[in-house]
Amino acid sequence: MAEEIRKLFVARLPWTACRVALREYFSQFGAVERSQVLFDRNTGRSKRFGFVVFKDEASIGETMNVSHHEIHDTEIFVQPHKPPKSNEKSKKDKDPLDMMITTEQE
């Protein structure tokens, strides 16, 4: 099963939240496959958002049926993950010859 349809975006996390806190909180809605809080690599501080991947897609619906989510006495924002749209090929996927022609024309 594709991970993207089982993934939640979680924001406005308290500074104290870690992946364990996410796993503990969201496990009430279903089995959590993995959880992640992103940190700034320069400062080591939390970026205050992360992701939760459930083992079952139905857990996303269970989570979204609840209007208020809170971790460490802080209300958090939760929504199903929306992967970035890639309508146009990235530069690394483009033909190098096409890139040279485009660059020369500019």
C-alpha positions in Angstrom: 0.0 0.0 0.0 1.4 3.4 -0.9 2.8 5.3 2.0 1.4 8.7 0.8 -2.2 7.7 1.4 -1.4 6.6 5.0 0.6 9.7 5.9 -0.4 12.7 8.0 1.2 16.2 8.1 1.4 17.5 11.7 2.2 21.1 12.4 2.4 23.6 15.3 4.1 21.1 17.4 5.3 22.2 20.8 9.1 22.5 21.1 9.2 19.5 23.4 7.5 17.1 21.0 9.5 14.3 19.5 8.7 11.3 17.3 7.9 9.2 20.4 5.3 11.8 21.5 3.7 11.7 18.0 3.7 7.9 18.0 2.1 7.8 21.5 -0.6 10.3 20.7 -1.6 9.0 17.2 -1.6 5.4 18.2 -5.1 5.9 19.6 -6.3 6.2 16.0 -4.5 3.1 14.7 -1.2 1.3 14.5 1.6 3.8 13.7 4.2 2.5 11.2 6.6 5.5 11.8 6.6 9.1 13.0 9.1 11.9 12.4 9.7 15.4 13.7 11.9 17.6 11.6 14.8 19.5 13.1 17.0 22.3 11.9 20.4 20.8 11.1 22.2 24.0 12.1 20.6 24.8 15.4 19.3 21.4 16.4 15.9 22.9 17.2 12.6 21.5 16.2 11.0 22.9 13.0 7.7 22.3 14.8 6.3 20.0 12.2 6.5 16.4 11.3 4.8 13.3 9.7 3.0 10.2 10.9 2.5 7.1 8.8 -0.2 4.7 9.8 -0.1 1.0 8.9 -3.7 1.3 7.7 -5.3 4.0 5.6 -8.5 3.9 7.7 -6.6 5.5 10.6 -6.3 8.7 8.6 -10.1 9.0 8.6 -10.3 8.2 12.3 -7.8 10.9 13.0 -9.6 13.5 10.9 -12.9 12.7 12.6 -11.5 14.4 15.7 -11.6 18.2 15.5 -9.1 19.0 18.3 -5.7 17.4 18.7 -3.3 18.3 21.5 0.3 17.2 22.4 2.0 18.4 25.6 -0.9 20.8 26.3 -0.5 22.5 22.9 -3.1 22.3 20.1 -1.6 21.0 16.9 -2.6 21.1 13.3 -3.3 17.8 11.5 -4.1 17.1 7.9 -3.6 14.3 5.4 -0.3 14.7 3.6 -0.4 16.2 0.2 2.8 15.4 -1.7 4.2 18.2 -3.8 2.9 18.4 -7.3 5.5 17.9 -10.0 3.8 18.9 -13.3 7.1 20.0 -14.8 10.2 17.8 -14.9 12.9 18.9 -12.5 16.2 20.1 -14.0 17.9 16.8 -13.3 15.2 14.9 -15.3 15.5 17.2 -18.3 17.6 16.4 -21.3 20.9 18.2 -21.0 20.8 19.2 -24.7 17.4 20.8 -24.2 18.8 22.8 -21.2 21.8 24.0 -23.3 19.5 25.2 -26.1 17.1 26.9 -23.7 20.1 28.6 -21.9 21.6 29.8 -25.2 18.3 31.3 -26.3 17.9 33.4 -23.2 
